[in-house]
Amino acid sequence: MSNDFDAAMAALDPALIVVTTAVNRERAGCLVGFHTQSSIEPKRFCVWLSKANHTYRVALRSSHLAVHFLTVDDLPLAQLFGTRTGDDVDKFRNLEVTAGPGDVPVLADCPHWMTVRRTTLVDDGADHVCMIGEVVAAHSDGHLEPLRLSQASHLTPGHRTEERPDPPTERADGG
Ligand SMILES: Cc1cc2nc3c(=O)[nH]c(=O)nc-3n(C[C@H](O)[C@H](O)[C@H](O)COP(=O)(O)O)c2cc1C
């Protein structure tokens, strides 16, 4: 069963995105393969964030997310956001960003992006949490040739999905 599931998921070869967010001047962002449009009218978009990630912990407290659709030329960005963790480095240090709604960082290097206001969070006890967002702005420079999972499968994630920070959130630590 597991092999068949894995094979079907690999065959779908999802496009990769970078999800960013911010709260109280703390910026976060990670590479995401679990995402999809989830409503036509109103427009809704879902991303699933790993409970292991710095981005998840910041997103718990933030109001908005920015979704950046990576192109085939964006492997370096995928590497930065997918293999490093905001627990150790500032991924935004050498990047040009503009502030979107809720101060969400929008990456100037990515011409295909949208911002969403989080409406709902679904945690069914699994290792990723679904964040559902209302689309508030979107921008595209035209043709988009997506960077796909199969082109980035050699990357080692900055956090293993089974990792859990202790305490689980900065807020729990009084921060
Ligand atoms: C190909 C690939 C796909 C990934 N997909 C997801 C995903 O869908 N959701 C997620 O939360 N993390 C995903 N990750 C893991 C994070 O991008 C990675 O652990 C990142 O370093 C976490 O950064 P952070 O701790 O600063 O949030 C993926 C990583 C890779 C390499």
The ligand as an ORCA input file, in Angstrom:
! r2SCAN-3c Opt
* xyz 0 1
  C      11.386     19.083     -2.030
  C      10.928     19.570     -0.660
  C       9.562     19.719     -0.407
  C       9.131     20.174      0.863
  N       7.791     20.307      1.115
  C       7.386     20.817      2.319
  C       5.993     21.048      2.589
  O       5.111     20.772      1.777
  N       5.666     21.619      3.785
  C       6.606     21.958      4.720
  O       6.244     22.492      5.785
  N       7.935     21.708      4.508
  C       8.332     21.160      3.339
  N       9.650     20.936      3.094
  C      10.619     21.129      4.195
  C      11.048     22.554      4.479
  O      11.074     23.358      3.312
  C      12.449     22.540      5.135
  O      12.492     21.653      6.241
  C      12.903     23.939      5.537
  O      14.304     23.901      5.720
  C      12.225     24.424      6.816
  O      12.624     25.742      7.071
  P      12.157     26.552      8.362
  O      12.522     25.720      9.572
  O      12.909     27.836      8.272
  O      10.683     26.740      8.233
  C      10.099     20.491      1.857
  C      11.467     20.361      1.571
  C      11.872     19.902      0.347
  C      13.365     19.775      0.065
*
